[in-house]
Every structure is written in C-alpha cells, then in structure tokens.
C-alpha cells in the first residue's frame, strides 16, 4: 500500500482524511494524519464561544472519534524532506522520529500574523483556537466580577475596557459578540451601567468587512455605535505595553483585554521544507491542488490546500488571484483533494478547484447579523438566523450539529451560561494551598 501523510488536521486536513476513508478501496492506501491538537476547531464559532453562546467542546470535532480508518498522530511535523520522502515528527513526549511516506498532503493551516508593535506579543491574545476563545470569555467575566467591587475610576475603567484589533469578519464578529455579552452581564451587576463599559475596535483601513458592500459595512458601524461600541477607522495600534493602548490618532486608554484579529499567515512549518513556497510563505499549488515549482512544473506526490497554500481562484474573485484564507474554501478544497488523490492513485486526471463565493454572513451579537450576496443585503435578526442556520449545519458531523443547535435552544430558554472558569489555568492551586507536607 502507498502511504499518504496528511500534515495538519484543520478544515482541509480533516475533510481530506474523512473523504479518503470513503473513497479509497480496502488496501489501496494507508492514510496517516498528524496534528498537534486532537481535534479540528470550527473557527466561525470562536466569537460565540468567547461570548458564552456556545459550549467550547461543541465547537471542536475530535479526530479519533470520526476518523476510523486513519492513523491519527497527535504531534508536530517539524521538517519535510520531500526529495527523500521523509517527514520529521516531534511528539509531545519522547524523541523526534522520521516518517517515510509516498504521498504528502500539506494542510497545516495558518497562524495569527502580527507586527512588531510594542506590547502585542506580551499582552494581546489571538482568536485562532478554542483555548484563546475560552480565555477571552473568562477574562471578560472575571473583569466584571472585579470591577463591580470598585468605585468609579481608572482601575475600574481599565477592567471594563475591551479592545479588538482588526476590522475583518473575525474582528467584527468577536467585537459584536463581546458587546452583546457585556450588555447581558449588566443585569447581574447593579453597580455597573452600560456607560461604564468601553469597547474599541481598531482598523487600519478606512472601512470594515471588505467582504460586504460599503453600505452594508456602514450599517454595521451604525449598529455598533447604537450599542455603545466605538470603531476607530484609518487608525493604527502603535503600542499596548502593559495594557496602555496608544493609537496613531493620539488617543490613549488602558485595557486588560486586547484581542488581535488583524490577519493570518501560513503555518511556519513550511520554513522547514524543500517544497516550493511563494513570496508570502504559502505553498505553491496549482488549481488541481498539486504542488508546483516557480515555473509551474508539478512536484510529484505532493499536494496542498487550505490557508497554508496559495490556491489559484479561477473565478477571478480572489485577492491577488488566489483564494482567500477562510473555512468556505478550506472545506471544499479538502473534499476535492481527496477526490484528486484517489484519481491520481488510479491513473486518472485530477480536477481543478472552482468555487464561486455565494455570499458572506456574519453574526455581530445576539439577534444581530448581516448577509451579503452580490447586491442583495440582509441585516438584523433575519441575517442572524441565517448565520446560525448556515454555520450550525456547516460544522462537520451530525453529533456536533445536534449539540450546537441544542446549546442554542437551551440558551434561548435559560439564557447563556455566565460562569468564568479562569481558575482552570492553575487547577492545583486550591489543593496545594491546604495540602499537608512532611515536616522538615
């Protein structure tokens, strides 16, 4: 049997493995998937996880539960030597080892892209994985607990000032969801009012959400302003050392919660490979998802898809001629990738990836949403239902879909869960405090 190695278990990697299990005949190939996490994260749900609208475990899909025929390895691929068809796997325990393969599939995804702004690496937090979303939720809830005990002043203002950097879909969604969460919390804190909370979104461009029309983006700005949230356009973050946010406009304020959503970049694992990359560090692939060199020649037995790859957008709607890094493309590329690999194994020609964007939908808080498809724009509660309906059905596997919809129904009947579990980061602290120790 030929050995297929899938590097990365996100959207593209998970769907590639899932579909290969269905399409490959018994004994046709052996599939191994390597990812440092034991689950796939459904990233469109991260803003709702941060707002307490979705139970965190419902926003992830366990690899081992749903990939029955795939060898799942929870570790990192730290080096790829395709010339010799060997990859170095580094497990969390034990020594790194070499893994020999016949076909490699690089679907390692992306990581947060930051700039050398003072303080960002020290105090900001991203929104690329479930752990970050949980931490943001716990920070907001804990800060409300602390602020309720303080008199009005700078210390309370800092606790109740929340900052999001980046005005794309991810930034606007988490910004709107956190505003919604804060508004819901006020009923439980009689000493606080909406005027005590401060929400700032910082966007370097002159507009937000480039995926929607300008009038729709203006509606979002108006909606956020009516809810007491401030958007700073044409503004850059210059520093946030020790939580002191300084903007290019000269404004300055302090915050304990700074969420960074200003872009992504290809997984750095590509820096340790002999596979060809383009100027932005992404894997060079053709529209058929086969890896190609700078001259366009096919690299045998190498494939790529998802955020880590520069996949040509044949519809002409991509940025710079390539598909934008989002879940919509990664899922569909993963499904096609499985078909193409199967076809190549059987001596058939692979198909080219072609997907025309059918629209964009976003939730910006409980009961608030926007949908854009061509010139058609829907706003408000109807768009919010469309957002939940689309993503509730889009998350992989029916057991996940059922859990998510059940979660939403329970939240409607019982309200969202507002418990902070910030103590989870030091779970042994209470035990250690009272544990008896041998006398010296």
N, C-alpha and C positions, 0 to 999 in steps of 0.2 A: 504494500500500500504506500501511496505517496503521503508524505507528512505535510500538513498545512499548519503554519504558525500564524495566529492572529495576535497582533500586538495592540492591545487596548480593548477594553470591554464596555465602552460607552455605546452611544446610539449605533454607530456604524458597525463596530465590532460585534456587539450583541446580536444585531439583526443578521449580520453575515453568518455568524455561527448558528443562529436559530434556523435560518433558511437552508444552510448547508445540510443540517441534520435531516431536513425533509427531502432535499433534492438528491443527495448522494446515495447511491446504492450501497448495500452492505459490502464492506471490503474494498470500496472504491478509493477511499482516502481516510486518513486519520487526522482529526482536527484537534488542535490544542490552542486554547486562548489564554493569554497572560495579561493580567491587570493587577495593579497594587491594591485595588479595592475589590471586595467580594460581591459587588453589586453595580448595576447600572443606575445612574441618577437621572430622573426625568427633570431636567433643569427648568422647563417652563413653570414648574410648581414651586421652585425655590422662593419666589416672593410670597406665596401663600403660606409656605412653611414658616417663613420669617414673621408673618403676621398671625400665626397661630390658627389659620383656617384649615390646614391640612396636617394630620399626624405625620411627623417626619418619616417614619418607616414606610408609610404608604406612597411616598414619592420616590422610592427606590425599588429596583427589581433584582432579586437575588439571582446570581448567575447559576449556582448549583441547583437551585430548585427547578429551573426551567430549561437548562441545557443538559439533557440526559445523556447524549452521546458524545459530548465534547469534553476533552480533558481540560479542566479548569485549574489554572495555577495562579494562586494569589501571591504575586511577586512583581518585581520590576524587570523589564527588559532594559538593560543599561548599555548594550552595544549590539550593533548589527553588522556582520561581515558577510554581505551578500555574495561577494566573489567566491567565498568558500562555503556559502550557505550555512552559516553558524550564527547563533544569537547568544549573547551572554545574559543569563537570568540570575538576578540577585534577589534571593528570598529574604524575608524579614529576620529569619534566624538561619544560621548555617552559612556556608561559603558559596560564593557565586559559582555557577557551572555553565558549561556550553551546551546548547541545544541545537542539534542538527535538523535541518528541515529541507523540504524540496520546494515548497511554495511559501512565500511570506506575504502577509496581508497587514499593511500598516494602517491602523485606525486608532492611533494614540490620542486623538482629540487635541484640545487646546488648553492653555492655562491663562490666567489673568495677565494682561500686558500692562505694565506700569512704567512710569517715567521717573528719573532720579529727582523727585521732588522731596525736599527735606521733610522727614516725619512720616511719609506714606508707608514705608516699609516697617515702621515701628508701631504705629497706632491704628492704621486703617485695616479694614477687613474686606475680603472679596466676596463674591456671591457666585462661585462656580461649583461648590459641592454642598452636600447636605449638612455637613458639620458647621460650615460658615453660616448657613441659614438659621440653624438652631442657636448658634451663638448670638446672632443679631437679635433674634426673638428674646432670648434670656437677658441680653443687655438692656433692651427697651423695658421689659417688665421689671427688672431689678432697679433700674434707674427711677422708675415711677415709685417704687417702694421707698427708695432713699429720699427722693425729692419731697414726698408727702410729709416727711418729718422735719423739713427745713423751712425757715421763714423765707420770704421773697428776698432775692439777692443773687450775686454772681454764681455762687456754688449751686443753687437750685437751677438757675438758667443753664448752666453747663450740662447738668444731668438731663434736662429736658430739651436740649438742642440736638437735632438729628440731621446728619449731612449725608447726601448721596452725590457721588461724583460720576457724571456720565448721563447724558440725556437720550440714550438709545432705548430700545424696548425694555431691556433688563433694568436699567436705571429708573425709568418712569414707572414700571410695574412695581418694583420694590418700594419706591418713593410713595406711590399712591396707597399701597397696601399698609405701609407703616403709618401713614397719616390716618388711615381707617382704623388701625389697631389703637393708636393713641386716642382717637375720639371715643372708641368703645371703652377704653380704660377709665375715662374721666368720671363715669357714673359711680365707680368704686372708690374714687378718691375725692371726697367732698372739699378738701382743702385746695384742690387744683382746678383750674379752668382752662379752656382752650387757648386763652391768651397767654398762659404760662408755657405752652409748648411752642417750639420753634423748629420749622422744617425748611431746610435749604437744599436745593438741587443745583449743582454747578455744571454748566455745559459750555465748552469752549467755542462751539459753533453758534450761529445766530438763530438756530431753530432746534427743536427736539424731534425725535422719532422720524428720521428720514424715510422710513418705510411707508409712511402715510402721507396724504396730501397736506399742503400747507394750511388750508382751512381747518382740517381735522386736528392738526397739531395745535392750532390756535384755540380750538375748543378745549383741548386737554389743558392748555395753560390757564384758560379761564376757569375751568372746573377746579383745578388745583388751587388757584388763587381764592376762589369762593370757600374753599375748605381750610384756608389759613396756611397754605404752603407757598413758599417763595421759590421761584425759579430764576437763577442768575444766568442769562444768556450772554454770549460773547465774553465769557469770564473764565479765567484760568485759576486753578488752585496753585498758589505759589509756595505755600508751606503749611504744615499742620503739626509742627514739632510740639510734643507734649499736649496735643489736642487743641492748640491755638491755631485756628484756621485763618489764613491770610489769603485774600483774593487779589487778583490783578486790578480790581477796581478800587483798591484801597480799603475795602471793608475788612473787618476782623471780628471774630467771635470764637468762643470756646465750645468744644463738644467732646463728649465721651464716645459717641457712636458715629464713625465715619466709614461709609460703605463705598467701596471702589468698584465701579462697573464700566469703566472707560476703556473698553476694548479687550481683545484676546489675541494671543499669538500661538503659533504651532508648538506642540509639545517639544521641549528641548531634547528629547531622546534622539531627534534627527541629527543633532550635533555629533553624535557618536555612531555614525553610519557611513557606509560608502555609497548609499543610494543618492541619486541626484536631487538637489533642492533648488528652489528659485530664490530670488533676491530677498523675499520676506521670510525665508527659512522654512517654507512649506515644501512638501514632497511634490516633485513634478510628475503629473499623471496626465494621460490623455482622456478624452471624453468616454472611452471604454473602460476607464479606471485602471489601465495598465500603466506601470511606472515607465517614464520615458526620460531620455537624457536631453541635454540642451538642444540637440539637433533634431529631436523628435523621434529618435530611434527607440524601439521597445526594449526595455530591460527584461529579459526572460524571467518568468516565475516570480515577478514582483508586482504587487497590486496595492492600491491605496484609495482611501475615501474618507469623508468627514472633514472636520475642521483642520486636521493635520495636513491635508492635501489641497493643492491648487487645482481644483476640478474645473475645466472649461464650462462656461454656461452657454450652451448652444442656443438658448432663447434670446440672447443679447441683453438680458435684463440684469446681469450680474455687475459687480463692481470690478472695473478693470478687465472685464471679460471672463471673470471667474465667479463660481457660486459663492454666495455669502456664507459665512460660518454660522449655520443655525440648524436646529433639530429637523426642520422640514426637509432639508437636503440630506442630512446625515442618515436619516431613517431610510429614505428612498434609495440613496446610494448603497447602503448596506444590503438592501434586498436585491438590487441589481448586481452587486458584487458577487453575491452567492450564485446567481444565475450564470454570470460570466465565467466564474471559476469552474463551475460544473461543465459549462460548454467547452472551455479550453481543455479540460481533462478528457473530454470525449471527442476532441478534434474538431469542434465546431467554432464558428466565429462569435466573439462576444458582441454585445450590443452597446451602443453609445447612450450615455446618460442624458436624458432630456426631460426637464420638468419646468413647466411654466408656473410661476407663482400665482396661486389662485386668490391670494389676498393675505391680509395680516389682521390679527385680532389680539387685543390686549385687555387685561383687567387692571384697573387702577384703583382698586379698593372695593369694598363690599357694595354691590349694586351699581358700580360704575365701570364702564368699558367702552372701547372703540373698535370698530371693524372697518377695514378699507379694502375694497376690491375694485381696481380701476377707478372710475369716477363715483362709484357707489360708496357712500359712507354711512355707517350706522353708529349712533352714540347712545350712551346712557345704559339703562337697565337691560334693554334687549341685547345690546352688544355684550354686556356682562354675561348674560345667559349663553350667548353664542360662544364666548370664550370658555366658559366652564364646560359646555357640552362638547366642544371640539377637543379640548385637552383631556377631559375625562374619558373620552373614547380613544384618544391617541396614545395614552400611556400603554405600554405593552402588557399583554396577558390579562385575561378576564378577571382573575382573582385580584389584581391590582385595581382594575376599573371598578369592581364592586366595592372594594374597600374605600376608594376615593369618594364615590357617589354616596355611600353610606355615611362617610365622615361629614360631607356637606349637609346631608339631611339631618343628622344629629345636631350639627352646629345651628341649623335653622330652628330646630325645636328647643335646643338647650343653650344656645349661644356658644361662641368659640371658647376653647379652653385657655385660661389666662394664667396658668401656673408656670412660674420660672423654675428651671432645674439647673441654675447656674452652679450649684454645689457639685454637680456631676464631674466637674473638671478636677476636683480633689475628693474623690469618693471615700478615701480612708481617713480624712481629717477628723471626723467625729469619733471614729474608732480609736485612732491614735491618741486623741485628747484624754480619753478615760481608761486606756489600756494599762494594765498593771505591768510593771517591768521588774526584772530581778534587781535586788539591792546591790549596790557597788561593793 
